[in-house]
Amino acid sequence: MLTTTAIFPDLPAFRPEKTRVSGLSLSRGDLTLVRDFSLDLGPGEAVLMSGPNGTGKTTLLRAIAGFVRPDEGRVSFGAGPEPASSADCVAWLGHADGLKSVETPRQALRFWAQMGGQGRSAILPLLRAMAIESLIDRPVSRLSRGQQRRCALVRVALANRPVWLLDEPAGPLDGGGRTRLADLVAWHRSRGGSVIAATHQLLDWSDARRIDLGAHR
């Protein structure tokens, strides 16, 4: 349920995909970060992963995205006999926002829209939904960290992928930004998308499952 009056664009429909994580174990050197972690995530669902520093939240997200090879276990997308690839399913947001300091949001998001096979028409409505449309022609270097993160979330939406993997998405956001983030996630889920987020912040996302990674060491 949206908590603001934000209006989101009509992006082309994507095929909702199920995410299955089976018996994943991850380590760094001799240190075990995650042991025997499993998760089934269906279309429209969200998971919030928490835990102290060093419990492997970022590493687990990167493994689900296909950036890190697990010690054991596997990750698959889709329920059919031919699993979908992470490149076709996943939109990623890490600690870096994926924006060049010398570019404006207009320039950066046009690039990412093209990368996602989208037209430019969704850029301004998404910026409005994140309440930063007035900054569209301001260099990224002159945006605050919270404004940059809002712009990065627009980038994620423009990828138009069914599975969002978000690492500390609300880290630099103020209260208004967290509300806009919640609305963006609710919109994505209403389209059949799913979200896994690692967070230190207490995020109020409707019906989101909460997992403490400290229990999987």
Residue frames as a rotation matrix with the C-alpha (Angstrom) as fourth column:
MET 1
0.577 0.816 0.000 0.00
0.816 -0.577 0.000 0.00
0.000 0.000 -1.000 0.00
LEU 2
-0.211 -0.651 0.729 1.37
0.595 -0.677 -0.433 3.41
0.776 0.343 0.530 -0.99
THR 3
0.052 0.160 -0.986 1.90
0.960 -0.279 0.005 5.89
-0.274 -0.947 -0.168 1.83
THR 4
-0.606 -0.191 -0.773 2.27
0.023 -0.975 0.222 8.98
-0.795 0.116 0.595 -0.39
THR 5
0.536 0.815 -0.220 0.47
-0.159 -0.158 -0.975 10.29
-0.829 0.558 0.045 -3.46
ALA 6
-0.475 -0.825 -0.305 3.32
-0.518 -0.018 0.855 9.17
-0.711 0.564 -0.419 -5.72
ILE 7
0.753 0.653 -0.078 2.26
-0.399 0.360 -0.843 8.10
-0.522 0.667 0.532 -9.22
PHE 8
-0.235 -0.881 0.412 4.42
-0.182 0.456 0.871 5.46
-0.955 0.130 -0.267 -10.89
PRO 9
-0.276 0.078 -0.958 4.82
-0.938 -0.240 0.251 4.89
-0.211 0.968 0.140 -14.63
ASP 10
0.764 0.516 0.387 3.50
-0.359 0.839 -0.409 1.95
-0.536 0.174 0.826 -16.63
LEU 11
-0.321 -0.919 -0.228 6.67
-0.842 0.167 0.513 0.05
-0.434 0.356 -0.827 -17.48
PRO 12
-0.012 0.278 -0.960 6.48
-0.726 0.659 0.200 -3.00
0.688 0.699 0.194 -19.76
ALA 13
0.790 0.372 0.487 5.39
-0.608 0.571 0.551 -6.08
-0.073 -0.732 0.677 -17.84
PHE 14
-0.404 -0.885 -0.231 8.12
-0.859 0.454 -0.238 -8.50
0.316 0.102 -0.943 -16.80
ARG 15
0.278 0.444 -0.852 7.71
-0.115 0.896 0.429 -12.19
0.954 -0.022 0.300 -16.06
PRO 16
0.502 -0.088 0.860 7.56
-0.859 -0.164 0.484 -12.64
0.099 -0.982 -0.158 -12.27
GLU 17
0.072 -0.584 -0.809 10.19
-0.238 0.777 -0.582 -15.12
0.968 0.235 -0.083 -11.12
LYS 18
0.988 0.154 0.015 10.61
-0.067 0.333 0.940 -17.26
0.139 -0.930 0.340 -8.04
THR 19
0.088 -0.987 0.132 13.97
-0.732 -0.154 -0.663 -17.10
0.675 -0.038 -0.737 -6.28
ARG 20
0.970 0.177 -0.170 15.24
-0.036 0.787 0.616 -20.25
0.242 -0.591 0.769 -4.57
VAL 21
0.022 -0.959 0.282 18.34
-0.843 -0.169 -0.510 -20.30
0.537 -0.226 -0.813 -2.38
SER 22
0.888 0.337 -0.311 19.27
-0.200 0.895 0.399 -23.82
0.413 -0.292 0.862 -1.28
GLY 23
0.833 -0.500 -0.238 21.82
0.530 0.597 0.602 -24.70
-0.159 -0.627 0.762 1.41
LEU 24
0.604 -0.611 0.512 24.10
0.102 -0.578 -0.810 -21.73
0.790 0.542 -0.287 0.79
SER 25
0.699 -0.509 -0.502 27.33
0.588 0.009 0.809 -21.57
-0.408 -0.861 0.305 2.79
LEU 26
0.697 -0.443 0.564 29.77
0.162 -0.668 -0.726 -18.68
0.698 0.597 -0.394 2.45
SER 27
0.613 -0.569 -0.549 33.14
0.691 0.049 0.721 -17.94
-0.383 -0.821 0.423 4.01
ARG 28
0.834 -0.511 0.209 35.93
-0.313 -0.749 -0.584 -15.39
0.456 0.422 -0.784 3.90
GLY 29
-0.291 -0.954 0.075 39.26
-0.759 0.183 -0.625 -17.09
0.582 -0.239 -0.777 4.43
ASP 30
-0.836 -0.060 -0.546 38.87
0.224 0.870 -0.439 -19.28
0.501 -0.489 -0.714 7.52
LEU 31
-0.836 0.548 -0.024 35.83
-0.247 -0.416 -0.875 -17.34
-0.490 -0.725 0.483 8.74
THR 32
-0.627 0.724 0.288 32.37
0.767 0.507 0.393 -18.80
0.139 0.467 -0.873 8.07
LEU 33
-0.948 0.313 0.061 29.94
-0.315 -0.949 -0.024 -16.02
0.051 -0.042 0.998 7.27
VAL 34
0.065 0.998 -0.014 26.77
-0.993 0.064 -0.097 -17.95
-0.096 0.020 0.995 6.41
ARG 35
-0.918 -0.345 0.193 26.06
-0.342 0.938 0.048 -21.64
-0.198 -0.022 -0.980 6.94
ASP 36
-0.807 0.569 0.160 23.33
0.590 0.783 0.196 -23.69
-0.014 0.252 -0.968 5.22
PHE 37
-0.595 0.581 -0.556 21.09
-0.243 -0.789 -0.564 -20.74
-0.767 -0.201 0.610 4.31
SER 38
-0.743 0.446 0.498 17.91
0.668 0.458 0.586 -21.47
0.033 0.769 -0.639 2.36
LEU 39
-0.513 0.596 -0.618 15.16
-0.154 -0.772 -0.616 -19.18
-0.845 -0.221 0.488 1.14
ASP 40
-0.490 0.477 0.730 12.18
0.872 0.262 0.414 -19.39
0.007 0.839 -0.544 -1.22
LEU 41
-0.559 0.264 -0.786 10.93
0.025 -0.942 -0.334 -16.03
-0.829 -0.206 0.520 -2.41
GLY 42
-0.194 0.603 0.774 7.87
0.927 0.371 -0.057 -15.78
-0.321 0.706 -0.631 -4.61
PRO 43
-0.540 0.078 0.838 6.51
0.511 -0.761 0.400 -12.94
0.669 0.644 0.371 -6.78
GLY 44
0.320 0.700 0.638 5.26
-0.025 -0.667 0.745 -10.02
0.947 -0.255 -0.196 -4.71
GLU 45
0.819 -0.032 -0.573 7.26
0.553 0.312 0.773 -10.97
0.154 -0.949 0.274 -1.61
ALA 46
0.409 -0.715 0.567 9.96
-0.403 -0.699 -0.591 -9.11
0.819 0.013 -0.574 0.28
VAL 47
0.625 -0.340 -0.703 12.66
0.724 0.590 0.357 -10.15
0.294 -0.732 0.615 2.74
LEU 48
0.651 -0.462 0.602 14.58
-0.524 -0.848 -0.085 -7.85
0.550 -0.260 -0.794 5.10
MET 49
0.503 -0.578 -0.643 17.88
0.629 0.755 -0.186 -9.33
0.592 -0.311 0.743 6.29
SER 50
0.710 -0.288 0.642 19.50
-0.558 -0.787 0.264 -7.91
0.429 -0.546 -0.720 9.41
GLY 51
0.774 -0.494 -0.397 22.40
0.615 0.737 0.281 -8.84
0.153 -0.461 0.874 11.65
PRO 52
0.639 -0.600 -0.482 25.55
0.026 -0.609 0.792 -7.36
-0.769 -0.518 -0.374 13.18
ASN 53
0.522 -0.580 -0.626 28.47
-0.853 -0.356 -0.381 -6.28
-0.002 0.733 -0.680 11.02
GLY 54
-0.526 -0.850 -0.020 30.40
-0.848 0.524 0.076 -9.26
-0.054 0.057 -0.997 9.71
THR 55
-0.174 0.528 0.831 27.45
-0.277 0.784 -0.556 -11.66
-0.945 -0.327 0.010 9.53
GLY 56
-0.776 -0.334 0.535 27.65
0.327 0.512 0.794 -11.80
-0.539 0.792 -0.288 5.74
LYS 57
0.229 0.952 -0.202 24.66
0.241 -0.257 -0.936 -9.74
-0.943 0.166 -0.288 4.61
THR 58
0.324 -0.163 -0.932 26.45
-0.775 -0.610 -0.163 -8.14
-0.542 0.775 -0.324 1.67
THR 59
-0.744 -0.665 -0.064 28.27
-0.598 0.620 0.508 -11.35
-0.298 0.416 -0.859 0.73
LEU 60
-0.502 0.642 0.579 24.99
0.403 0.766 -0.500 -13.29
-0.765 -0.018 -0.644 0.75
LEU 61
0.525 0.696 -0.489 23.31
-0.102 -0.520 -0.848 -10.70
-0.845 0.495 -0.202 -1.49
ARG 62
-0.007 -0.625 -0.780 26.27
-0.935 -0.272 0.226 -10.82
-0.354 0.731 -0.583 -3.86
ALA 63
-0.868 -0.271 0.415 26.09
-0.174 0.951 0.257 -14.62
-0.464 0.150 -0.873 -3.96
ILE 64
0.008 0.948 0.317 22.37
0.432 0.282 -0.856 -14.50
-0.902 0.144 -0.408 -4.80
ALA 65
0.597 0.180 -0.782 23.17
-0.467 -0.714 -0.522 -12.00
-0.652 0.677 -0.342 -7.56
GLY 66
0.913 -0.285 0.293 25.81
0.407 0.707 -0.579 -14.34
-0.042 0.647 0.761 -8.97
PHE 67
0.680 -0.687 0.255 28.78
-0.517 -0.696 -0.498 -12.11
0.520 0.207 -0.829 -8.14
VAL 68
-0.237 -0.713 0.659 30.23
-0.969 0.220 -0.111 -14.52
-0.066 -0.665 -0.744 -5.53
ARG 69
-0.055 0.164 -0.985 30.63
-0.358 0.917 0.173 -18.28
0.932 0.362 0.008 -5.80
PRO 70
0.578 0.322 0.750 29.31
-0.805 0.069 0.590 -20.02
0.138 -0.944 0.299 -2.65
ASP 71
-0.572 -0.745 0.342 31.25
-0.804 0.593 -0.051 -22.74
-0.165 -0.304 -0.938 -0.84
GLU 72
-0.884 0.405 0.233 28.14
0.410 0.911 -0.028 -24.90
-0.224 0.071 -0.972 -0.95
GLY 73
-0.086 0.975 -0.206 24.55
0.404 -0.155 -0.902 -24.65
-0.911 -0.161 -0.380 -2.19
ARG 74
-0.738 -0.091 0.669 22.94
0.674 -0.162 0.721 -23.06
0.043 0.983 0.181 -5.20
VAL 75
-0.411 0.620 -0.668 20.72
-0.123 -0.764 -0.633 -20.17
-0.903 -0.179 0.390 -6.31
SER 76
-0.766 0.214 0.606 18.09
0.641 0.320 0.697 -20.46
-0.045 0.923 -0.382 -9.02
PHE 77
-0.627 0.603 -0.494 15.48
-0.455 -0.798 -0.396 -18.19
-0.632 -0.024 0.774 -10.58
GLY 78
-0.244 0.641 -0.728 12.24
-0.916 0.095 0.390 -19.38
0.319 0.762 0.564 -12.12
ALA 79
-0.028 0.367 0.930 10.15
-0.684 0.672 -0.285 -22.48
-0.729 -0.644 0.232 -11.56
GLY 80
0.811 0.399 -0.427 10.37
-0.579 0.448 -0.681 -24.08
-0.081 0.800 0.595 -15.02
PRO 81
0.820 -0.501 0.276 12.75
0.485 0.865 0.129 -26.74
-0.304 0.028 0.952 -16.32
GLU 82
0.071 -0.795 0.602 14.96
0.801 -0.314 -0.509 -24.01
0.594 0.519 0.615 -17.81
PRO 83
0.285 0.034 -0.958 16.03
0.830 -0.509 0.229 -21.70
-0.480 -0.860 -0.173 -14.94
ALA 84
0.897 0.035 0.440 16.36
0.262 -0.845 -0.467 -18.02
0.355 0.534 -0.767 -15.76
SER 85
-0.100 -0.992 -0.071 19.75
0.799 -0.038 -0.600 -16.31
0.593 -0.116 0.797 -15.47
SER 86
0.048 0.048 -0.998 20.52
0.848 -0.529 0.016 -13.75
-0.527 -0.847 -0.066 -12.80
ALA 87
-0.887 -0.441 -0.137 21.43
0.294 -0.769 0.568 -11.26
-0.356 0.463 0.812 -15.55
ASP 88
-0.658 0.706 0.261 17.86
0.221 -0.150 0.964 -11.43
0.720 0.692 -0.057 -16.83
CYS 89
0.202 0.832 -0.517 16.19
0.707 0.241 0.664 -11.35
0.677 -0.500 -0.540 -13.42
VAL 90
0.219 -0.214 -0.952 18.19
0.950 -0.174 0.258 -9.22
-0.221 -0.961 0.165 -11.00
ALA 91
0.482 -0.180 0.857 18.46
0.120 -0.956 -0.268 -5.47
0.868 0.232 -0.440 -10.47
TRP 92
0.155 -0.595 -0.789 21.30
0.941 0.332 -0.065 -4.71
0.300 -0.732 0.611 -8.05
LEU 93
0.623 -0.101 0.775 21.91
-0.211 -0.977 0.042 -1.82
0.753 -0.190 -0.630 -5.67
GLY 94
0.164 -0.658 -0.735 25.11
0.856 0.465 -0.226 -1.98
0.490 -0.592 0.640 -3.64
HIS 95
0.171 -0.166 -0.971 26.81
0.761 -0.604 0.237 0.62
-0.626 -0.780 0.023 -1.48
ALA 96
-0.849 -0.440 -0.291 27.83
0.126 -0.705 0.698 2.51
-0.513 0.556 0.654 -4.63
ASP 97
0.001 0.954 -0.299 24.99
-0.138 -0.296 -0.945 4.26
-0.990 0.042 0.132 -6.44
GLY 98
-0.142 -0.104 0.984 26.24
0.840 0.514 0.175 3.63
-0.524 0.852 0.015 -9.98
LEU 99
0.889 0.442 0.123 26.27
0.450 -0.785 -0.426 7.33
-0.092 0.434 -0.896 -10.85
LYS 100
-0.119 -0.938 0.325 29.09
0.934 -0.217 -0.285 9.45
0.337 0.270 0.902 -12.32
SER 101
-0.093 0.058 -0.994 29.76
0.753 -0.649 -0.109 12.64
-0.651 -0.759 0.016 -10.40
VAL 102
-0.849 -0.321 -0.420 30.14
0.010 -0.804 0.594 14.74
-0.528 0.500 0.686 -13.58
GLU 103
-0.755 0.631 0.177 26.79
0.368 0.186 0.911 13.65
0.542 0.753 -0.373 -15.00
THR 104
-0.575 0.709 0.407 23.32
-0.816 -0.533 -0.224 14.91
0.058 -0.462 0.885 -14.19
PRO 105
-0.405 0.522 0.751 20.50
-0.176 0.762 -0.624 12.53
-0.897 -0.385 -0.217 -13.22
ARG 106
0.620 0.648 -0.442 19.00
-0.543 -0.052 -0.838 13.12
-0.566 0.760 0.320 -16.68
GLN 107
0.140 -0.663 -0.735 22.21
-0.937 0.152 -0.315 11.95
0.321 0.733 -0.600 -18.38
ALA 108
-0.772 -0.496 0.398 22.83
-0.618 0.731 -0.288 9.05
-0.149 -0.468 -0.871 -16.02
LEU 109
-0.246 0.765 0.595 19.29
-0.202 0.560 -0.804 7.73
-0.948 -0.318 0.017 -16.10
ARG 110
0.577 0.350 -0.738 19.02
-0.780 -0.033 -0.625 7.97
-0.244 0.936 0.254 -19.88
PHE 111
-0.366 -0.800 -0.476 22.04
-0.849 0.496 -0.181 5.66
0.381 0.338 -0.861 -20.01
TRP 112
-0.866 0.019 0.500 20.55
-0.304 0.774 -0.555 3.19
-0.397 -0.633 -0.665 -17.52
ALA 113
0.207 0.978 -0.001 17.16
-0.490 0.103 -0.866 3.27
-0.847 0.180 0.500 -19.25
GLN 114
0.378 -0.144 -0.914 18.84
-0.904 0.156 -0.398 2.34
0.200 0.977 -0.071 -22.50
MET 115
-0.717 -0.697 -0.025 20.79
-0.659 0.688 -0.303 -0.42
0.228 -0.201 -0.953 -20.74
GLY 116
-0.674 0.533 0.512 17.50
-0.131 0.596 -0.792 -1.80
-0.727 -0.601 -0.331 -19.42
GLY 117
-0.833 0.332 0.443 15.84
0.545 0.349 0.763 -1.60
0.098 0.877 -0.471 -22.83
GLN 118
0.076 0.885 -0.459 13.49
0.856 -0.294 -0.424 1.15
-0.511 -0.361 -0.780 -21.67
GLY 119
0.172 0.071 0.983 12.46
0.661 -0.748 -0.062 4.40
0.730 0.660 -0.176 -23.26
ARG 120
-0.810 -0.565 0.157 13.05
0.317 -0.647 -0.693 7.73
0.493 -0.512 0.703 -21.57
SER 121
-0.142 0.853 0.502 9.41
-0.196 -0.521 0.831 8.38
0.970 0.019 0.241 -20.72
ALA 122
0.595 0.406 -0.693 9.60
0.509 0.477 0.716 6.66
0.622 -0.779 0.078 -17.31
ILE 123
-0.409 -0.891 -0.197 12.51
0.710 -0.176 -0.682 8.73
0.573 -0.419 0.705 -16.01
LEU 124
-0.699 0.119 0.705 10.65
-0.300 -0.944 -0.138 11.89
0.649 -0.308 0.696 -14.97
PRO 125
0.434 0.899 0.061 7.68
-0.451 0.158 0.878 10.07
0.780 -0.409 0.474 -13.36
LEU 126
0.486 -0.312 -0.816 10.09
0.663 0.740 0.112 7.96
0.569 -0.595 0.567 -11.30
LEU 127
-0.678 -0.721 0.144 12.07
0.487 -0.588 -0.646 11.03
0.550 -0.368 0.750 -10.26
ARG 128
-0.269 0.677 0.685 8.76
-0.580 -0.682 0.446 12.65
0.769 -0.278 0.576 -9.23
ALA 129
0.657 0.553 -0.513 7.84
0.002 0.678 0.735 9.53
0.754 -0.484 0.444 -7.25
MET 130
0.160 -0.695 -0.701 11.15
0.938 0.328 -0.111 9.85
0.307 -0.640 0.704 -5.40
ALA 131
0.875 0.354 -0.330 10.60
0.450 -0.846 0.285 13.64
-0.178 -0.398 -0.900 -4.99
ILE 132
-0.037 -0.928 -0.372 13.81
0.313 -0.364 0.877 14.69
-0.949 -0.084 0.304 -6.80
GLU 133
0.419 0.245 0.874 12.47
0.892 0.067 -0.446 15.77
-0.168 0.967 -0.190 -10.20
SER 134
0.996 -0.032 -0.087 13.73
-0.041 -0.994 -0.098 19.33
-0.084 0.101 -0.991 -9.63
LEU 135
0.315 -0.945 0.082 17.29
-0.443 -0.070 0.894 17.98
-0.839 -0.318 -0.441 -9.50
ILE 136
0.795 0.105 0.598 17.22
0.333 0.748 -0.574 16.32
-0.507 0.656 0.559 -12.91
ASP 137
0.729 -0.528 0.436 19.83
0.350 -0.260 -0.900 18.69
0.588 0.808 -0.005 -14.41
ARG 138
0.703 -0.537 0.466 22.02
-0.711 -0.525 0.468 19.20
-0.007 -0.661 -0.751 -11.32
PRO 139
-0.063 -0.789 -0.611 25.42
-0.573 0.530 -0.626 17.42
0.817 0.310 -0.485 -11.44
VAL 140
0.598 0.293 -0.746 25.47
0.278 0.797 0.536 14.32
0.752 -0.527 0.395 -9.25
SER 141
-0.398 -0.853 -0.337 28.47
0.693 -0.038 -0.720 15.79
0.602 -0.520 0.606 -7.38
ARG 142
-0.819 0.139 0.557 26.16
-0.335 -0.904 -0.266 18.55
0.466 -0.405 0.787 -6.10
LEU 143
0.315 0.927 -0.204 23.52
-0.339 0.311 0.888 16.16
0.886 -0.210 0.413 -4.78
SER 144
0.031 -0.221 0.975 23.43
-0.995 0.086 0.051 15.06
-0.095 -0.971 -0.217 -1.16
ARG 145
-0.922 -0.386 0.041 24.06
-0.385 0.922 0.035 11.41
-0.051 0.016 -0.999 -0.34
GLY 146
-0.407 0.845 0.346 20.35
0.135 0.430 -0.893 10.90
-0.904 -0.316 -0.289 0.23
GLN 147
0.414 0.536 -0.735 19.48
-0.618 -0.427 -0.660 12.51
-0.668 0.728 0.154 -3.10
GLN 148
-0.401 -0.637 -0.658 22.04
-0.911 0.351 0.216 10.34
0.093 0.686 -0.721 -4.85
ARG 149
-0.916 0.085 0.391 20.52
-0.044 0.950 -0.310 7.24
-0.398 -0.301 -0.867 -3.28
ARG 150
0.098 0.993 -0.070 17.03
-0.105 -0.060 -0.993 8.28
-0.990 0.105 0.098 -4.42
CYS 151
0.271 -0.086 -0.959 18.43
-0.936 -0.257 -0.242 8.66
-0.226 0.963 -0.150 -7.94
ALA 152
-0.777 -0.613 -0.146 20.07
-0.629 0.767 0.125 5.23
0.036 0.189 -0.981 -7.69
LEU 153
-0.541 0.668 0.510 16.72
0.088 0.649 -0.756 3.70
-0.836 -0.364 -0.410 -6.72
VAL 154
0.477 0.627 -0.616 15.26
-0.568 -0.316 -0.760 5.19
-0.671 0.712 0.206 -9.90
ARG 155
-0.280 -0.683 -0.675 18.10
-0.957 0.258 0.135 3.45
0.082 0.684 -0.725 -11.75
VAL 156
-0.890 -0.014 0.456 17.06
-0.159 0.946 -0.281 0.14
-0.427 -0.323 -0.844 -10.17
ALA 157
0.033 0.993 0.111 13.43
-0.023 0.112 -0.993 0.66
-0.999 0.030 0.026 -11.21
LEU 158
0.360 0.078 -0.930 14.46
-0.847 -0.390 -0.361 1.49
-0.391 0.918 -0.074 -14.78
ALA 159
-0.757 -0.654 -0.015 16.21
-0.615 0.705 0.353 -1.88
-0.221 0.276 -0.935 -15.08
ASN 160
0.169 0.959 -0.226 12.69
-0.983 0.179 0.025 -3.39
0.065 0.217 0.974 -15.01
ARG 161
-0.594 -0.393 -0.703 13.88
-0.294 0.918 -0.264 -6.69
0.749 0.050 -0.661 -13.54
PRO 162
0.374 0.895 -0.244 11.63
-0.084 0.294 0.952 -8.86
0.924 -0.336 0.185 -11.36
VAL 163
0.618 -0.217 -0.755 14.10
0.756 0.428 0.496 -9.43
0.216 -0.877 0.428 -8.50
TRP 164
0.545 -0.439 0.714 15.61
-0.327 -0.896 -0.301 -6.49
0.772 -0.070 -0.632 -6.63
LEU 165
0.404 -0.527 -0.748 18.66
0.868 0.479 0.132 -7.08
0.288 -0.702 0.651 -4.42
LEU 166
0.564 -0.043 0.824 19.29
-0.066 -0.998 -0.006 -4.01
0.823 -0.051 -0.566 -2.29
ASP 167
-0.026 -0.668 -0.744 22.26
0.889 0.325 -0.323 -3.56
0.457 -0.670 0.585 0.06
GLU 168
-0.429 -0.041 -0.902 21.49
0.724 -0.613 -0.317 -0.97
-0.540 -0.789 0.293 2.76
PRO 169
-0.240 0.360 0.902 19.04
0.851 -0.369 0.374 0.87
0.467 0.857 -0.218 0.49
ALA 170
0.743 0.637 0.205 17.95
0.442 -0.697 0.564 3.29
0.502 -0.329 -0.800 3.22
GLY 171
0.045 -0.815 -0.577 21.43
0.998 0.066 -0.016 3.99
0.052 -0.575 0.816 4.63
PRO 172
-0.873 -0.483 -0.072 21.69
0.486 -0.873 -0.041 7.69
-0.043 -0.071 0.997 3.63
LEU 173
-0.357 0.814 0.459 17.94
0.377 -0.324 0.868 8.37
0.855 0.483 -0.191 3.44
ASP 174
-0.903 0.214 0.372 15.99
-0.427 -0.547 -0.720 10.64
0.049 -0.809 0.586 5.77
GLY 175
-0.549 0.749 0.371 12.45
0.037 0.466 -0.884 9.86
-0.835 -0.471 -0.283 6.92
GLY 176
0.350 0.688 -0.636 10.90
-0.625 -0.335 -0.705 11.17
-0.698 0.644 0.313 3.72
GLY 177
-0.246 -0.539 -0.806 13.33
-0.951 0.293 0.094 9.16
0.185 0.790 -0.585 1.63
ARG 178
-0.955 -0.079 0.285 12.51
-0.169 0.936 -0.310 5.97
-0.242 -0.344 -0.907 3.54
THR 179
-0.058 0.996 0.066 8.82
-0.130 0.058 -0.990 6.60
-0.990 -0.066 0.126 2.88
ARG 180
0.363 0.131 -0.923 9.50
-0.894 -0.231 -0.384 7.03
-0.264 0.964 0.033 -0.84
LEU 181
-0.700 -0.653 -0.290 11.61
-0.697 0.714 0.073 3.86
0.160 0.253 -0.954 -0.81
ALA 182
-0.690 0.509 0.514 8.76
-0.006 0.707 -0.707 1.94
-0.723 -0.491 -0.485 0.84
ASP 183
0.357 0.862 -0.361 6.39
-0.397 -0.210 -0.894 3.18
-0.846 0.462 0.267 -1.86
LEU 184
-0.004 -0.444 -0.896 8.80
-0.999 0.048 -0.019 2.24
0.052 0.895 -0.443 -4.63
VAL 185
-0.933 -0.338 0.125 9.12
-0.353 0.926 -0.132 -1.28
-0.071 -0.167 -0.983 -3.20
ALA 186
-0.316 0.896 0.312 5.33
-0.015 0.324 -0.946 -1.56
-0.949 -0.304 -0.089 -2.80
TRP 187
0.408 0.410 -0.816 4.87
-0.775 -0.316 -0.547 -0.55
-0.482 0.855 0.189 -6.45
HIS 188
-0.442 -0.665 -0.602 7.45
-0.866 0.492 0.092 -3.10
0.235 0.561 -0.793 -7.58
ARG 189
-0.912 0.119 0.393 5.80
-0.090 0.875 -0.475 -5.86
-0.400 -0.469 -0.787 -5.54
SER 190
0.027 0.995 -0.095 2.37
-0.305 -0.082 -0.949 -4.93
-0.952 0.055 0.301 -6.93
ARG 191
0.293 -0.014 -0.956 3.76
-0.955 -0.062 -0.291 -5.71
-0.056 0.998 -0.031 -10.40
GLY 192
0.978 0.064 -0.199 4.84
-0.076 0.996 -0.055 -9.20
0.195 0.069 0.978 -9.32
GLY 193
0.154 -0.987 0.052 8.36
-0.282 -0.095 -0.955 -8.21
0.947 0.132 -0.293 -8.38
SER 194
0.829 0.007 -0.559 10.22
0.496 0.451 0.742 -9.37
0.257 -0.893 0.370 -5.29
VAL 195
0.443 -0.647 0.621 12.85
-0.484 -0.755 -0.442 -7.74
0.755 -0.105 -0.648 -3.08
ILE 196
0.597 -0.390 -0.701 15.64
0.768 0.529 0.360 -8.94
0.231 -0.754 0.615 -0.81
ALA 197
0.506 -0.395 0.767 17.27
-0.225 -0.919 -0.324 -6.15
0.833 -0.009 -0.553 1.19
ALA 198
-0.033 -0.583 -0.812 20.09
0.908 0.322 -0.268 -6.15
0.418 -0.746 0.519 3.71
THR 199
0.226 0.244 0.943 19.57
-0.003 -0.968 0.251 -3.41
0.974 -0.059 -0.218 6.25
HIS 200
-0.774 -0.401 -0.490 20.65
0.532 0.008 -0.847 -2.05
0.344 -0.916 0.207 9.61
GLN 201
-0.843 0.489 0.224 17.61
-0.526 -0.838 -0.148 0.22
0.115 -0.242 0.963 9.62
LEU 202
-0.606 0.749 0.268 14.15
0.356 0.557 -0.750 -0.71
-0.711 -0.360 -0.604 10.82
LEU 203
-0.913 0.277 -0.298 12.14
-0.397 -0.444 0.803 -0.57
0.091 0.852 0.515 7.59
ASP 204
-0.378 0.876 0.300 8.35
-0.196 0.242 -0.950 -0.79
-0.905 -0.418 0.080 7.64
TRP 205
-0.721 0.139 -0.679 7.53
-0.671 0.103 0.734 -2.74
0.172 0.985 0.019 4.50
SER 206
0.197 0.939 0.283 4.13
-0.968 0.233 -0.098 -4.41
-0.158 -0.254 0.954 4.41
ASP 207
0.916 0.336 0.217 4.22
-0.332 0.942 -0.059 -8.18
-0.225 -0.018 0.974 5.06
ALA 208
0.298 -0.880 -0.370 8.00
-0.662 0.089 -0.744 -8.35
0.687 0.467 -0.557 4.65
ARG 209
0.857 -0.143 -0.496 9.71
0.379 0.826 0.416 -11.38
0.350 -0.545 0.762 6.16
ARG 210
0.581 -0.687 0.437 12.56
-0.774 -0.632 0.037 -10.63
0.251 -0.360 -0.899 8.53
ILE 211
0.795 -0.433 -0.425 15.68
0.398 0.901 -0.173 -12.79
0.458 -0.032 0.888 8.78
ASP 212
0.745 -0.624 0.234 18.47
-0.608 -0.493 0.622 -12.36
-0.273 -0.606 -0.747 11.34
LEU 213
0.618 -0.545 -0.567 21.64
-0.307 0.497 -0.812 -13.61
0.724 0.675 0.140 9.68
GLY 214
-0.211 -0.682 0.700 23.30
-0.947 -0.035 -0.320 -13.93
0.242 -0.730 -0.638 13.07
ALA 215
0.346 0.440 0.828 21.38
-0.661 0.741 -0.118 -17.22
-0.666 -0.507 0.548 13.37
HIS 216
0.998 0.061 -0.016 23.05
-0.051 0.636 -0.770 -18.64
-0.037 0.769 0.638 10.23
ARG 217
0.307 -0.951 0.034 26.70
-0.940 -0.308 -0.148 -18.42
0.151 0.013 -0.988 11.34
